[in-house]
Amino acid sequence: MATSGLVLVPVPTCPMDFLLNTFDLNSWIRTLSERRPAIALSMPFAGQMSGWWWLYWRFYDTRIPLDDLDEALDVDAPKARRWLKVIEKAGFAVRNGKCLDLTESGAFWLHLAQNYFALNYVNTLWTRARLDPWPQGVEI
């Protein structure tokens, strides 16, 4: 089986789902030539989780627009604000107008924490995706 390792990750234009393209190159080419998306799995984020998903990607932007917290996180916004204050007091972020910007050390520790917490899940997902071009699901 030829594999491409191509992955479509969530971006601001598609903030409510995690999408995974098929890893099988022939399946990917065939599906796209049929003008269909090569999405093998989709994990929607709904309800409260969607707000935390939004915040997760703002950390990746390294800029968190504070005025958008209430709309994005709803009832969880006060909890997020408390965590953001801790992050700021630790020197991992600084206020910049109506935004909170990650410092260089903040970006470093964010990526280190992501490696620690997420890489095992990513490895499980990608291993399954390489074995089956169109899995029905992956238990993490």
C-alpha positions in Angstrom: 0.0 0.0 0.0 1.4 3.4 -1.0 1.0 6.0 1.7 1.1 9.7 1.4 0.9 10.8 5.1 -1.2 13.8 3.9 -3.3 15.2 6.7 -5.9 18.0 6.7 -5.8 19.6 10.1 -8.3 22.1 11.4 -7.9 25.6 10.4 -9.8 28.8 11.2 -12.1 28.2 8.2 -13.1 24.8 9.6 -12.9 25.3 13.3 -15.4 22.8 14.6 -14.1 19.5 13.2 -10.8 17.6 13.2 -10.5 16.1 9.7 -8.1 13.3 8.7 -7.4 12.6 5.0 -6.9 9.0 3.9 -3.2 8.0 4.1 -3.4 5.7 1.2 -2.0 7.6 -1.8 -4.0 5.7 -4.5 -7.3 6.1 -2.5 -6.5 9.8 -2.0 -5.8 10.4 -5.8 -8.9 8.4 -6.9 -11.2 10.2 -4.4 -10.0 13.6 -5.4 -10.2 12.8 -9.1 -13.9 12.0 -8.5 -14.2 15.5 -7.0 -14.9 14.1 -3.5 -13.0 15.1 -0.4 -10.5 12.5 0.7 -11.6 12.8 4.4 -11.3 9.4 6.1 -12.4 10.5 9.5 -14.1 13.5 11.0 -14.4 14.3 14.7 -16.9 17.1 15.4 -16.5 19.4 18.3 -19.9 20.6 19.5 -21.3 22.4 22.6 -18.8 23.4 25.2 -16.0 21.5 23.5 -16.2 23.8 20.5 -15.2 26.7 22.6 -12.1 25.0 24.0 -11.3 23.8 20.5 -11.4 27.4 19.4 -9.1 28.4 22.3 -6.7 25.6 21.5 -6.2 27.0 18.0 -5.8 30.6 19.3 -2.9 29.3 21.3 -1.4 28.0 18.1 -1.9 31.4 16.6 0.0 32.6 19.7 -2.5 35.4 20.0 -5.7 35.1 22.0 -8.3 37.8 21.3 -9.7 38.4 24.8 -12.9 40.1 23.6 -13.9 36.8 21.8 -13.7 34.6 24.8 -17.3 35.1 26.0 -18.8 34.3 22.6 -16.5 31.3 22.0 -16.5 29.8 25.4 -19.9 30.9 26.8 -20.2 29.6 30.4 -16.6 28.4 30.4 -15.2 31.9 29.6 -14.6 32.7 33.3 -12.7 29.5 33.8 -10.6 30.2 30.7 -9.9 33.7 31.9 -8.5 32.3 35.2 -6.2 30.0 33.3 -5.1 32.8 31.0 -4.2 34.9 34.1 -2.1 32.1 35.4 -0.3 31.8 32.1 0.2 35.6 32.0 1.6 35.7 35.6 4.0 32.8 34.8 5.5 34.9 32.0 4.2 32.7 29.2 2.0 35.5 27.7 1.8 39.3 27.7 -1.2 41.6 27.1 -1.1 43.4 23.8 -4.1 45.7 23.6 -7.2 43.4 23.6 -5.1 40.3 23.0 -3.0 38.0 25.0 0.2 37.1 23.1 2.3 34.1 23.9 5.9 34.9 24.7 8.7 32.8 23.2 8.9 30.7 26.3 5.1 30.4 26.3 5.2 29.0 22.7 8.0 26.6 23.7 6.1 25.2 26.7 2.8 25.0 24.8 4.5 22.8 22.1 6.3 20.7 24.8 3.0 20.1 26.6 1.3 19.2 23.3 4.0 16.7 22.6 3.6 15.1 26.0 -0.2 14.9 25.9 -1.1 14.5 22.3 1.6 12.6 20.5 0.4 9.2 21.7 -3.1 9.9 20.4 -1.7 11.1 17.1 0.4 8.0 16.8 -2.6 5.8 17.5 -4.7 7.6 14.9 -2.0 7.7 12.2 -1.1 4.0 12.7 -4.7 3.0 12.2 -5.0 5.3 9.2 -2.0 3.8 7.5 -3.4 0.2 8.0 -6.9 1.1 6.7 -7.5 3.9 4.1 -11.1 4.3 5.2 -11.5 3.3 8.9 -14.9 3.4 10.4 -13.4 4.9 13.6 -10.4 4.8 15.8 -10.5 4.2 19.5 -8.2 6.5 21.4 
